[in-house]
Amino acid sequence: MLKTVLELVYIAVCALVIVLVLMQPGSGTGLGALTGNAGRSRASVRHLQTREDRLVILTRVAVLLFLALTVVLVYLWMR
């Protein structure tokens, strides 16, 4: 039962990591255009920096959760 719940959480975290990575700002607009980041004006630069900082922090937390779940699931599968 616990293993099944962890596997479902693992799949959700995998999808979350994929979406968060695709939303990261890069040299192109990427999927950032879907959230309105395509046209940046000088007036909104300060707001975007804090939003981007929060996105980076959320991505890091999701990746750490992904790695922790990977270790736990491998341990459970090997038992």
Secondary structure per residue as TSV (DSSP state, phi and psi in degrees):
chain	resnum	aa	ss	phi	psi
A	1	M	-	360.0	-49.6
A	2	L	H	-62.0	-40.5
A	3	K	H	-62.3	-41.3
A	4	T	H	-65.7	-42.6
A	5	V	H	-63.2	-44.7
A	6	L	H	-63.4	-35.7
A	7	E	H	-66.3	-39.3
A	8	L	H	-67.2	-40.7
A	9	V	H	-64.3	-38.6
A	10	Y	H	-61.1	-43.3
A	11	I	H	-64.2	-41.4
A	12	A	H	-64.6	-41.1
A	13	V	H	-67.0	-37.7
A	14	C	H	-59.6	-46.2
A	15	A	H	-64.0	-40.3
A	16	L	H	-62.8	-43.5
A	17	V	H	-61.9	-42.4
A	18	I	H	-60.8	-47.3
A	19	V	H	-64.6	-43.5
A	20	L	H	-64.7	-39.4
A	21	V	H	-66.3	-40.3
A	22	L	H	-68.5	-23.6
A	23	M	H	-83.7	-10.2
A	24	Q	S	-63.2	140.2
A	25	P	-	-69.3	142.2
A	26	G	-	-141.3	-158.9
A	27	S	S	-71.9	-29.5
A	28	G	S	-104.9	-177.6
A	29	T	-	-80.4	-31.9
A	30	G	G	55.7	-143.3
A	31	L	G	-81.3	-2.8
A	32	G	G	-62.0	-23.6
A	33	A	G	-64.9	-26.8
A	34	L	G	-69.2	-27.3
A	35	T	G	-99.4	7.5
A	36	G	T	92.6	14.4
A	37	N	-	-87.8	2.7
A	38	A	S	-67.5	-45.3
A	39	G	S	-106.8	99.6
A	40	R	-	-93.0	132.5
A	41	S	-	-107.9	162.8
A	42	R	G	-64.8	-31.1
A	43	A	G	-68.0	-27.4
A	44	S	G	-101.0	9.1
A	45	V	H	-64.5	-42.5
A	46	R	H	-63.4	-42.8
A	47	H	H	-64.1	-41.0
A	48	L	H	-67.8	-33.9
A	49	Q	H	-64.7	-42.9
A	50	T	H	-69.4	-36.7
A	51	R	H	-66.1	-41.5
A	52	E	H	-66.1	-37.9
A	53	D	H	-62.2	-43.1
A	54	R	H	-65.3	-36.3
A	55	L	H	-65.4	-40.2
A	56	V	H	-65.0	-43.3
A	57	I	H	-64.0	-44.1
A	58	L	H	-62.6	-38.1
A	59	T	H	-64.4	-43.6
A	60	R	H	-62.6	-41.9
A	61	V	H	-64.4	-42.6
A	62	A	H	-64.1	-39.0
A	63	V	H	-68.3	-40.3
A	64	L	H	-63.9	-39.9
A	65	L	H	-63.8	-40.7
A	66	F	H	-59.3	-46.8
A	67	L	H	-65.5	-41.9
A	68	A	H	-64.0	-43.2
A	69	L	H	-64.9	-35.2
A	70	T	H	-61.1	-46.2
A	71	V	H	-63.7	-44.3
A	72	V	H	-64.4	-44.6
A	73	L	H	-66.9	-37.2
A	74	V	H	-64.0	-41.6
A	75	Y	H	-60.7	-44.7
A	76	L	H	-68.1	-35.5
A	77	W	H	-70.0	-30.4
A	78	M	H	-81.4	-15.2
A	79	R	-	-76.8	360.0
